[in-house]
Amino acid sequence: MRCARRCCTSLRPANAPPNPARRRSSGNMITAQEASDYGLVSRVIPDAEGAAPSSGVLEAALKLAEEIASKGRLASIAAKEAVNTGA
């Protein structure tokens, strides 16, 4: 797999199922665990028992937002730029 700028390559995770590109392009729904195995998501948030399905996701998002907001503004801007440019 090559990055968008075609300057580097990365290996598929050892636990990734065979031929994930074909699976992704099939249009079939995949589970959260499969998305994690393919590297499409950074983490999977389990549903809280007895709560609305999105409540765990909202809590995790708010916690991440607080963590990002606690950092310096310039550091956050630089990190976002690095992610967006692939640096």
Backbone bond lengths (Angstrom), bond angles and torsions (degrees), N, CA, C in turn:
res aa  C-N    CA-C-N  psi(-1)  N-CA   C-N-CA  omega(-1)  CA-C   N-CA-C  phi
1 M - - - 1.447 - - 1.521 108.44 -
2 R 1.319 117.66 132.82 1.461 121.80 179.58 1.517 110.15 -110.10
3 C 1.328 116.12 151.57 1.456 119.84 176.33 1.530 109.23 -73.81
4 A 1.325 116.70 171.68 1.464 121.41 -176.18 1.525 111.97 -60.74
5 R 1.312 117.12 -32.22 1.471 120.08 -179.16 1.527 112.13 -86.23
6 R 1.332 117.12 -1.24 1.467 123.65 178.69 1.535 113.11 59.63
7 C 1.333 116.52 30.61 1.461 119.23 -178.30 1.524 112.69 -103.26
8 C 1.316 117.65 -15.36 1.461 118.93 -177.79 1.524 109.77 -143.96
9 T 1.281 115.11 164.96 1.464 120.11 178.09 1.522 108.45 -126.04
10 S 1.300 115.97 158.12 1.458 120.28 175.03 1.517 108.12 -137.17
11 L 1.307 115.18 148.45 1.450 120.54 179.12 1.515 109.67 -90.28
12 R 1.297 115.53 147.84 1.456 120.72 175.47 1.521 108.83 -66.72
13 P 1.348 118.26 144.54 1.457 119.35 176.79 1.527 110.51 -58.46
14 A 1.317 115.93 146.92 1.461 120.86 -177.15 1.524 112.27 -60.30
15 N 1.336 117.25 -30.13 1.456 120.10 -177.29 1.530 112.49 -90.62
16 A 1.338 118.71 2.98 1.461 121.36 -178.96 1.522 110.29 -71.04
17 P 1.312 117.23 139.50 1.458 120.11 178.02 1.520 110.71 -64.58
18 P 1.309 118.40 157.49 1.458 119.95 -179.69 1.524 111.81 -65.17
19 N 1.322 116.02 143.70 1.451 124.92 175.64 1.531 114.30 52.10
20 P 1.338 118.03 60.74 1.460 119.74 -179.74 1.533 112.86 -66.19
21 A 1.322 118.33 -25.96 1.466 120.55 179.96 1.528 110.57 -62.99
22 R 1.308 116.53 -42.98 1.460 119.62 179.25 1.527 110.07 -65.40
23 R 1.314 116.81 -39.66 1.465 120.98 179.75 1.533 109.93 -63.85
24 R 1.339 117.71 -44.19 1.462 121.20 -179.43 1.510 111.48 -66.03
25 S 1.316 118.15 -38.41 1.458 120.62 -175.30 1.526 113.02 -83.16
26 S 1.327 118.04 -3.42 1.461 120.69 -179.36 1.521 112.24 -73.52
27 G 1.322 117.78 -19.99 1.456 121.00 -177.94 1.515 113.77 85.34
28 N 1.328 117.70 -2.04 1.457 121.00 179.57 1.528 110.28 -78.76
29 M 1.319 115.92 148.34 1.462 120.93 176.52 1.534 108.64 -67.39
30 I 1.330 116.09 147.11 1.454 120.99 175.05 1.521 108.11 -123.54
31 T 1.313 115.63 158.92 1.463 120.47 179.32 1.520 109.73 -79.32
32 A 1.314 115.46 165.67 1.460 120.46 177.11 1.533 110.05 -60.79
33 Q 1.324 116.92 -39.16 1.462 119.84 179.95 1.521 111.16 -65.27
34 E 1.340 117.65 -40.47 1.467 120.38 177.30 1.522 110.59 -63.65
35 A 1.329 117.14 -40.90 1.469 120.64 178.19 1.522 109.94 -61.25
36 S 1.315 116.72 -39.12 1.461 120.78 177.32 1.527 110.78 -66.56
37 D 1.335 116.68 -43.27 1.461 121.05 179.08 1.530 111.52 -61.31
38 Y 1.323 116.95 -36.50 1.465 121.51 -179.73 1.525 112.61 -78.36
39 G 1.337 117.20 -10.03 1.455 119.83 -177.90 1.521 113.51 81.96
40 L 1.339 117.04 19.16 1.463 120.91 -179.07 1.520 112.69 -83.39
41 V 1.319 117.04 -21.94 1.465 122.03 178.45 1.514 108.62 -129.55
42 S 1.327 116.37 153.54 1.460 119.45 -178.77 1.525 112.56 -84.08
43 R 1.335 116.56 -28.64 1.463 119.17 174.85 1.520 109.72 -160.28
44 V 1.328 115.30 161.92 1.460 122.59 179.82 1.521 107.16 -113.43
45 I 1.329 115.80 127.84 1.463 121.58 179.72 1.525 108.09 -99.74
46 P 1.333 118.38 117.11 1.468 119.82 179.69 1.525 111.02 -70.47
47 D 1.336 116.38 150.47 1.464 121.54 176.03 1.523 109.42 -68.94
48 A 1.332 115.91 140.96 1.460 120.21 175.31 1.522 108.24 -80.38
49 E 1.317 117.14 137.24 1.467 120.53 -178.22 1.521 110.09 -67.06
50 G 1.323 117.05 131.41 1.450 122.37 177.22 1.516 114.75 76.83
51 A 1.319 118.11 1.66 1.468 121.52 -179.29 1.515 109.44 -109.91
52 A 1.315 115.17 168.28 1.463 119.75 175.99 1.517 108.72 -61.77
53 P 1.353 118.49 143.30 1.465 121.07 -175.97 1.526 113.93 -55.75
54 S 1.326 117.55 -31.05 1.463 119.07 -176.21 1.521 113.46 -89.56
55 S 1.337 118.94 -4.33 1.464 120.46 -175.02 1.527 112.15 -64.90
56 G 1.325 117.87 -39.11 1.461 120.44 178.11 1.512 111.99 -66.51
57 V 1.323 116.30 -36.77 1.460 121.01 178.29 1.519 109.82 -67.15
58 L 1.329 117.02 -43.10 1.465 120.99 179.78 1.524 110.50 -62.73
59 E 1.322 116.82 -44.39 1.464 120.11 178.34 1.523 111.30 -61.15
60 A 1.322 117.58 -43.77 1.467 121.30 179.54 1.525 110.87 -65.08
61 A 1.340 116.67 -39.51 1.466 120.44 179.30 1.526 111.24 -65.89
62 L 1.334 116.76 -42.68 1.464 120.22 178.52 1.528 111.60 -65.00
63 K 1.323 116.12 -39.25 1.472 119.96 177.93 1.527 110.54 -63.36
64 L 1.345 116.99 -43.80 1.459 120.79 177.80 1.527 111.00 -64.56
65 A 1.349 117.34 -40.53 1.465 121.05 178.70 1.525 110.64 -62.15
66 E 1.329 117.40 -41.75 1.465 120.71 177.71 1.522 111.08 -63.36
67 E 1.327 116.36 -40.65 1.469 120.38 179.19 1.524 110.93 -63.42
68 I 1.331 116.66 -44.86 1.466 120.75 179.31 1.523 110.16 -64.64
69 A 1.349 116.59 -42.87 1.461 120.79 -178.37 1.525 112.02 -65.95
70 S 1.327 117.86 -25.44 1.460 120.93 -179.51 1.526 112.47 -75.07
71 K 1.316 117.03 -15.85 1.464 121.42 179.31 1.522 109.60 -82.56
72 G 1.295 116.94 166.53 1.452 121.07 177.14 1.525 111.07 -66.14
73 R 1.325 115.69 146.55 1.465 120.99 -177.48 1.530 111.27 -60.61
74 L 1.333 117.02 -45.34 1.465 120.05 -178.71 1.529 111.66 -65.70
75 A 1.329 116.28 -36.58 1.463 119.36 178.06 1.524 110.42 -64.84
76 S 1.339 117.24 -40.53 1.461 120.79 178.61 1.519 111.35 -65.00
77 I 1.326 116.69 -41.80 1.466 121.01 179.17 1.529 109.87 -63.83
78 A 1.335 117.13 -43.87 1.461 120.92 -179.23 1.535 111.18 -65.14
79 A 1.343 116.74 -40.14 1.464 120.04 179.22 1.531 110.60 -65.07
80 K 1.322 116.61 -43.02 1.463 120.34 179.31 1.527 110.50 -62.89
81 E 1.307 116.60 -42.37 1.464 120.17 179.16 1.521 111.38 -63.96
82 A 1.326 116.83 -40.18 1.466 121.08 178.96 1.516 111.07 -62.99
83 V 1.331 116.67 -41.22 1.474 120.68 178.42 1.524 110.40 -65.88
84 N 1.322 116.84 -45.16 1.449 121.13 -176.18 1.526 113.09 -68.85
85 T 1.325 117.98 -30.95 1.464 120.72 -179.22 1.530 112.13 -95.13
86 G 1.319 116.74 -8.44 1.463 119.83 179.92 1.509 113.27 77.77
87 A 1.321 116.86 20.06 1.474 120.98 -179.17 1.506 111.66 -74.63
